[in-house]
Amino acid sequence: MTRLSACIEMLFVPESPEPAERIRLAAAAGFGLVEFWRWSNKDLDAIEDALGETGVKLAGLVAEPFAELTREGDHERFLAGLEQSRDVALRLGAPVLICQSGPLLDGVERARQHEALTTAMARSADILAESGVVLGLEPLNDRVDHPGYYLTSTAEALDIVDAVDRPEIGITYDMYHSMVMGEDPEAVVAGRLNRIVHVHIADHPGRNQPGSGGLPLKQKLDWLEGQGYAGAVGLEFRPTATTAEALAQMRGSLGI
């Protein structure tokens, strides 16, 4: 099984209000990797101390600020923040930053929004060049969790990454969002697995732990690994009970 990364925005939350303490709880539960969303609302000194104390590695974090990358007028704000996010990632040892496209804009042709998003990724590559940090553009579902979101298609995200064609830019492939949108992972990423820099999983319905719903997560993860994916798999789900109970169900479902 590919290395599992505990998303401490969702896991160990009932057990502790402090992100740094959640890192310690993840380590105690056997995790060697964690991830989180925003860095600007966290005590980075405490995070750094917890990582150093436990030996846990940071698999990824969100590139701030959240921006409308489908609108060129919002690019400068995002790119300025990306420089700071890159520096935080380097400080904490995270190889991946995660970003979202922003909303589907009313009154703007979709082709123009696609072009703006592609431009944002190309300019982001310049900022990340030679840093060792990569940016994973994340498709999300608009059927349940993110109504009004632009980038709901994994194929379109991969097309954007192909157009940019820079090693600093890939996709964060969230199986939950993909399958909620009716996609088959084996079909949508076939032949372009090298563009995936990070993976997320959760079950459906509910966005809870694997085994709580009906998605064939074990089958699809096994396929990804069989195709050569060796990166982190982020556990980005809401436990239905305690984190320990949710992890036990997940392990039984995934056979790990």
Backbone hydrogen bonds in HBPLUS format (Angstrom, degrees):
<---DONOR---> <-ACCEPTOR-->    atom                        ^
c    i                          cat <-CA-CA->   ^        H-A-AA   ^      H-
h    n   atom  resd res      DA  || num        DHA   H-A  angle D-A-AA Bond
n    s   type  num  typ     dist DA aas  dist angle  dist       angle   num
A0233-VAL N   A0003-ARG O   2.80 MM 230  6.10 148.6  1.90 161.7 171.3     1
A0005-SER N   A0233-VAL O   2.86 MM 228  5.76 162.2  1.89 138.7 137.7     2
A0235-LEU N   A0005-SER O   2.70 MM 230  5.90 169.1  1.71 171.9 169.9     3
A0006-ALA N   A0033-LEU O   3.09 MM  27  6.39 161.2  2.12 134.5 129.5     4
A0035-GLU N   A0006-ALA O   2.99 MM  29  6.13 145.0  2.12 141.6 136.5     5
A0007-CYS N   A0235-LEU O   3.37 MM 228  5.65 152.9  2.45 131.1 131.5     6
A0010-MET N   A0007-CYS O   3.11 MM   3  5.85 163.1  2.14 119.3 124.2     7
A0011-LEU N   A0007-CYS O   2.86 MM   4  5.89 176.2  1.86 162.9 162.7     8
A0008-ILE N   A0035-GLU O   2.99 MM  27  6.29 153.2  2.06 175.4 172.1     9
A0016-SER N   A0012-PHE O   3.19 MM   4  6.35 132.2  2.43 139.7 149.4    10
A0021-GLU N   A0018-GLU O   3.07 MM   3  5.29 118.8  2.46 103.0 117.8    11
A0022-ARG N   A0018-GLU O   3.00 MM   4  6.35 146.9  2.11 150.7 161.1    12
A0022-ARG N   A0019-PRO O   3.09 MM   3  4.98 118.7  2.49  91.1 106.7    13
A0023-ILE N   A0019-PRO O   3.11 MM   4  6.49 140.7  2.27 145.3 155.1    14
A0023-ILE N   A0020-ALA O   3.20 MM   3  5.20 127.5  2.49  92.7 105.8    15
A0024-ARG N   A0020-ALA O   3.33 MM   4  6.76 151.2  2.42 140.2 146.9    16
A0025-LEU N   A0021-GLU O   2.91 MM   4  6.26 150.4  2.00 146.8 155.7    17
A0026-ALA N   A0022-ARG O   2.81 MM   4  6.02 151.1  1.90 143.9 151.7    18
A0027-ALA N   A0023-ILE O   2.94 MM   4  6.22 155.9  2.00 147.5 153.8    19
A0028-ALA N   A0024-ARG O   2.96 MM   4  6.20 156.3  2.02 144.0 150.4    20
A0029-ALA N   A0025-LEU O   2.98 MM   4  6.21 134.9  2.19 138.3 150.4    21
A0029-ALA N   A0026-ALA O   3.12 MM   3  5.01 127.1  2.41  91.5 105.7    22
A0031-PHE N   A0026-ALA O   2.93 MM   5  5.38 161.4  1.97 152.6 146.4    23
A0030-GLY N   A0027-ALA O   2.99 MM   3  5.16 158.9  2.04 106.3 112.4    24
A0057-LYS N   A0032-GLY O   2.90 MM  25  6.14 175.1  1.90 145.8 145.0    25
A0034-VAL N   A0057-LYS O   2.99 MM  23  6.44 146.8  2.10 159.6 168.5    26
A0059-ALA N   A0034-VAL O   2.74 MM  25  5.79 161.3  1.78 165.6 171.8    27
A0036-PHE N   A0060-GLY O   3.34 MM  24  6.81 152.6  2.42 146.8 152.2    28
A0062-VAL N   A0037-TRP O   3.00 MM  25  4.74 164.2  2.02 124.9 126.4    29
A0042-LYS N   A0039-TRP O   3.19 MM   3  5.43 157.0  2.25 117.5 116.7    30
A0047-ILE N   A0043-ASP O   2.97 MM   4  6.29 156.3  2.03 151.5 159.2    31
A0048-GLU N   A0044-LEU O   2.82 MM   4  5.93 165.9  1.84 147.8 151.8    32
A0049-ASP N   A0045-ASP O   2.92 MM   4  6.13 156.6  1.97 146.5 153.1    33
A0050-ALA N   A0046-ALA O   2.94 MM   4  6.14 159.3  1.98 147.4 152.7    34
A0051-LEU N   A0047-ILE O   2.94 MM   4  6.20 160.2  1.98 155.2 160.4    35
A0052-GLY N   A0048-GLU O   2.98 MM   4  6.16 162.5  2.01 147.9 152.9    36
A0053-GLU N   A0049-ASP O   2.82 MM   4  5.94 156.8  1.87 150.1 157.0    37
A0054-THR N   A0050-ALA O   3.03 MM   4  6.06 159.8  2.08 146.1 150.4    38
A0055-GLY N   A0051-LEU O   2.86 MM   4  5.58 142.7  2.00 143.8 153.2    39
A0061-LEU N   A0096-VAL O   3.27 MM  35  6.76 144.3  2.40 146.2 155.0    40
A0098-ILE N   A0061-LEU O   2.87 MM  37  6.07 144.0  2.00 142.2 150.9    41
A0063-ALA N   A0098-ILE O   2.80 MM  35  5.53 168.6  1.82 143.6 145.6    42
A0071-ARG N   A0068-GLU O   2.94 MM   3  5.51 159.6  1.99 116.6 121.2    43
A0069-LEU N   A0101-SER O   2.91 MM  32  5.31 126.9  2.20 133.7 149.6    44
A0074-ASP N   A0071-ARG O   2.97 MM   3  5.73 168.1  1.98 124.5 128.5    45
A0075-HIS N   A0072-GLU O   3.10 MM   3  5.32 168.7  2.11 114.2 117.4    46
A0078-PHE N   A0074-ASP O   3.34 MM   4  6.62 160.2  2.39 146.1 151.4    47
A0079-LEU N   A0075-HIS O   2.83 MM   4  6.04 167.1  1.85 163.5 167.0    48
A0080-ALA N   A0076-GLU O   2.98 MM   4  6.10 155.4  2.04 148.7 154.3    49
A0081-GLY N   A0077-ARG O   3.22 MM   4  6.40 157.7  2.27 141.5 147.4    50
A0082-LEU N   A0078-PHE O   2.77 MM   4  6.03 141.1  1.92 145.6 158.4    51
A0083-GLU N   A0079-LEU O   3.24 MM   4  6.51 146.2  2.37 141.6 147.2    52
A0085-SER N   A0081-GLY O   2.83 MM   4  6.15 160.3  1.87 153.2 159.6    53
A0086-ARG N   A0082-LEU O   2.78 MM   4  5.90 158.7  1.82 150.1 155.4    54
A0087-ASP N   A0083-GLU O   3.13 MM   4  6.38 155.6  2.19 141.5 147.6    55
A0088-VAL N   A0084-GLN O   2.95 MM   4  6.29 151.5  2.04 149.9 158.0    56
A0089-ALA N   A0085-SER O   2.85 MM   4  6.09 162.0  1.89 152.4 157.6    57
A0090-LEU N   A0086-ARG O   2.89 MM   4  6.18 155.7  1.95 149.5 156.1    58
A0091-ARG N   A0087-ASP O   2.93 MM   4  6.12 155.0  2.00 141.6 148.7    59
A0092-LEU N   A0088-VAL O   2.93 MM   4  6.16 157.3  1.99 154.0 159.2    60
A0093-GLY N   A0089-ALA O   2.79 MM   4  5.71 114.4  2.22 138.5 154.3    61
A0094-ALA N   A0089-ALA O   2.83 MM   5  4.77 145.5  1.95 139.7 143.2    62
A0134-VAL N   A0095-PRO O   2.96 MM  39  6.33 166.2  1.98 154.0 155.2    63
A0097-LEU N   A0134-VAL O   2.83 MM  37  6.15 160.6  1.86 164.1 170.2    64
A0136-GLY N   A0097-LEU O   2.72 MM  39  6.09 164.4  1.74 162.7 167.7    65
A0099-CYS N   A0136-GLY O   3.10 MM  37  6.17 164.4  2.13 137.7 139.2    66
A0138-GLU N   A0099-CYS O   2.89 MM  39  6.07 154.7  1.95 164.0 171.8    67
A0150-TYR N   A0102-GLY O   3.09 MM  48  6.18 165.6  2.11 148.6 147.7    68
A0104-LEU N   A0148-GLY O   2.83 MM  44  5.73 164.0  1.85 155.7 156.6    69
A0112-ARG N   A0109-GLU O   3.02 MM   3  5.31 124.6  2.34 102.5 116.4    70
A0113-GLN N   A0109-GLU O   3.14 MM   4  6.57 151.1  2.23 149.0 157.5    71
A0113-GLN N   A0110-ARG O   3.06 MM   3  5.03 115.3  2.50  94.0 109.8    72
A0114-HIS N   A0110-ARG O   2.85 MM   4  6.13 157.4  1.90 156.1 162.6    73
A0115-GLU N   A0111-ALA O   3.00 MM   4  6.19 155.8  2.06 141.6 148.0    74
A0116-ALA N   A0112-ARG O   2.95 MM   4  6.20 153.5  2.02 143.4 150.6    75
A0117-LEU N   A0113-GLN O   2.97 MM   4  6.18 159.4  2.01 149.4 154.4    76
A0118-THR N   A0114-HIS O   2.97 MM   4  6.19 155.2  2.03 147.6 154.7    77
A0119-THR N   A0115-GLU O   2.93 MM   4  6.17 157.0  1.98 148.1 154.2    78
A0120-ALA N   A0116-ALA O   2.94 MM   4  6.22 153.9  2.01 146.3 153.4    79
A0121-MET N   A0117-LEU O   3.08 MM   4  6.36 152.6  2.16 145.5 152.0    80
A0122-ALA N   A0118-THR O   3.01 MM   4  6.30 155.8  2.07 149.0 155.8    81
A0123-ARG N   A0119-THR O   2.95 MM   4  6.19 161.4  1.99 154.0 158.4    82
A0124-SER N   A0120-ALA O   2.92 MM   4  6.04 145.4  2.04 139.1 149.4    83
A0125-ALA N   A0121-MET O   2.99 MM   4  6.22 147.3  2.10 144.2 151.8    84
A0127-ILE N   A0124-SER O   3.06 MM   3  5.17 118.3  2.46  97.9 112.8    85
A0128-LEU N   A0124-SER O   3.05 MM   4  6.35 148.7  2.15 150.7 159.7    86
A0129-ALA N   A0125-ALA O   2.94 MM   4  5.85 117.3  2.35 141.9 156.3    87
A0131-SER N   A0128-LEU O   3.01 MM   3  5.48 157.4  2.06 141.7 139.8    88
A0135-LEU N   A0168-GLU O   2.78 MM  33  6.10 165.7  1.80 158.9 159.8    89
A0170-GLY N   A0135-LEU O   2.87 MM  35  6.13 164.4  1.90 163.8 162.9    90
A0137-LEU N   A0170-GLY O   2.96 MM  33  6.29 158.4  2.01 142.8 135.7    91
A0172-THR N   A0137-LEU O   3.01 MM  35  5.61 153.9  2.08 113.9 120.6    92
A0140-LEU N   A0151-LEU O   3.05 MM  11  6.46 147.4  2.16 150.6 158.0    93
A0146-HIS N   A0141-ASN O   3.13 MM   5  5.91 135.6  2.34 138.8 150.5    94
A0149-TYR N   A0146-HIS O   3.16 MM   3  5.71 149.4  2.26 143.5 141.1    95
A0152-THR N   A0150-TYR O   3.09 MM   2  6.07 122.5  2.43 112.1  96.4    96
A0157-ALA N   A0153-SER O   3.12 MM   4  6.42 158.4  2.17 144.7 150.6    97
A0158-LEU N   A0154-THR O   2.90 MM   4  6.17 160.0  1.94 153.7 158.8    98
A0159-ASP N   A0155-ALA O   2.88 MM   4  6.11 147.7  1.99 143.5 153.0    99
A0160-ILE N   A0156-GLU O   2.95 MM   4  6.25 151.5  2.03 149.1 155.9   100
A0161-VAL N   A0157-ALA O   3.03 MM   4  6.37 160.6  2.07 149.6 154.5   101
A0162-ASP N   A0158-LEU O   2.83 MM   4  6.02 157.0  1.88 147.6 154.5   102
A0163-ALA N   A0159-ASP O   2.90 MM   4  6.10 151.5  1.98 143.0 150.7   103
A0164-VAL N   A0160-ILE O   2.98 MM   4  6.28 154.9  2.04 151.1 157.4   104
A0165-ASP N   A0161-VAL O   2.79 MM   4  5.87 165.9  1.80 152.4 157.3   105
A0169-ILE N   A0166-ARG O   3.15 MM   3  5.74 172.0  2.16 122.2 124.6   106
A0171-ILE N   A0195-ARG O   2.83 MM  24  6.13 152.9  1.91 156.3 161.6   107
A0197-VAL N   A0171-ILE O   2.92 MM  26  5.83 167.4  1.93 153.9 157.8   108
A0173-TYR N   A0198-HIS O   2.80 MM  25  6.19 154.7  1.87 163.1 154.9   109
A0200-HIS N   A0173-TYR O   2.99 MM  27  6.26 151.5  2.07 131.5 134.0   110
A0178-SER N   A0174-ASP O   2.96 MM   4  6.16 166.6  1.98 156.5 161.0   111
A0175-MET N   A0200-HIS O   2.93 MM  25  6.12 149.7  2.03 160.6 152.8   112
A0179-MET N   A0175-MET O   2.86 MM   4  5.95 168.0  1.87 152.9 155.4   113
A0180-VAL N   A0176-TYR O   2.90 MM   4  6.06 151.3  1.98 152.9 161.6   114
A0181-MET N   A0177-HIS O   3.11 MM   4  6.32 141.8  2.27 141.2 150.5   115
A0181-MET N   A0178-SER O   3.17 MM   3  5.24 127.0  2.46  93.9 107.3   116
A0183-GLU N   A0178-SER O   3.04 MM   5  5.42 158.2  2.09 148.5 143.5   117
A0182-GLY N   A0179-MET O   2.95 MM   3  4.81 156.7  2.00 101.1 106.5   118
A0187-ALA N   A0184-ASP O   2.85 MM   3  5.36 137.2  2.03 115.6 127.9   119
A0188-VAL N   A0184-ASP O   2.99 MM   4  6.23 164.2  2.02 160.6 165.7   120
A0189-VAL N   A0185-PRO O   3.19 MM   4  6.00 160.8  2.23 149.2 151.4   121
A0192-ARG N   A0189-VAL O   2.94 MM   3  5.35 161.6  1.98 133.4 136.8   122
A0195-ARG N   A0192-ARG O   3.00 MM   3  5.70 165.8  2.02 119.5 124.1   123
A0196-ILE N   A0193-LEU O   3.05 MM   3  5.59 168.2  2.07 118.7 122.5   124
A0199-VAL N   A0232-ALA O   3.35 MM  33  6.40 143.6  2.50 146.1 155.1   125
A0234-GLY N   A0199-VAL O   2.61 MM  35  5.89 167.1  1.63 158.6 153.8   126
A0201-ILE N   A0234-GLY O   3.01 MM  33  6.36 145.1  2.14 174.2 173.7   127
A0203-ASP N   A0208-ASN O   2.79 MM   5  5.32 175.6  1.79 157.0 157.3   128
A0207-ARG N   A0203-ASP O   3.07 MM   4  5.14 123.0  2.41 142.6 153.1   129
A0214-GLY N   A0204-HIS O   2.88 MM  10  6.05 167.3  1.89 157.0 153.1   130
A0238-ARG N   A0207-ARG O   2.88 MM  31  6.18 170.9  1.89 151.4 153.0   131
A0212-SER N   A0209-GLN O   3.00 MM   3  5.75 153.9  2.07 146.1 148.4   132
A0217-LEU N   A0215-LEU O   2.89 MM   2  5.49 139.1  2.06 101.3  90.3   133
A0220-LYS N   A0216-PRO O   3.11 MM   4  6.36 161.6  2.14 153.3 158.7   134
A0221-LEU N   A0217-LEU O   2.82 MM   4  5.94 159.7  1.86 154.9 160.5   135
A0222-ASP N   A0218-LYS O   2.88 MM   4  5.97 162.5  1.91 151.5 156.7   136
A0223-TRP N   A0219-GLN O   3.01 MM   4  6.22 149.3  2.11 139.1 147.7   137
A0224-LEU N   A0220-LYS O   2.96 MM   4  6.23 159.8  2.00 145.3 150.2   138
A0225-GLU N   A0221-LEU O   2.97 MM   4  6.23 167.4  1.98 155.5 158.1   139
A0226-GLY N   A0222-ASP O   2.86 MM   4  6.01 152.2  1.94 143.5 152.2   140
A0227-GLN N   A0223-TRP O   2.94 MM   4  6.20 133.1  2.17 144.9 157.2   141
A0227-GLN N   A0224-LEU O   3.11 MM   3  5.15 133.0  2.34  95.4 108.3   142
A0229-TYR N   A0224-LEU O   3.04 MM   5  5.55 164.6  2.06 144.8 139.9   143
A0228-GLY N   A0225-GLU O   2.96 MM   3  5.04 153.1  2.03 101.8 110.5   144
A0246-ALA N   A0242-THR O   2.98 MM   4  6.24 160.5  2.02 152.9 158.5   145
A0247-LEU N   A0243-THR O   2.86 MM   4  6.06 159.4  1.90 155.0 160.4   146
A0248-ALA N   A0244-ALA O   3.01 MM   4  6.21 150.5  2.10 142.9 150.9   147
A0249-GLN N   A0245-GLU O   3.08 MM   4  6.38 157.8  2.13 147.4 152.4   148
A0250-MET N   A0246-ALA O   2.91 MM   4  6.16 159.8  1.95 148.6 154.9   149
A0251-ARG N   A0247-LEU O   2.87 MM   4  6.06 162.6  1.90 150.2 154.4   150
A0252-GLY N   A0248-ALA O   3.08 MM   4  6.27 154.9  2.14 144.3 151.0   151
A0253-SER N   A0249-GLN O   2.94 MM   4  6.15 155.6  2.00 149.8 156.7   152
A0254-LEU N   A0250-MET O   2.84 MM   4  6.04 160.0  1.88 157.4 162.5   153
A0255-GLY N   A0251-ARG O   2.82 MM   4  5.55 120.9  2.17 134.2 147.0   154
A0256-ILE N   A0251-ARG O   3.04 MM   5  5.00 150.3  2.13 134.0 141.7   155
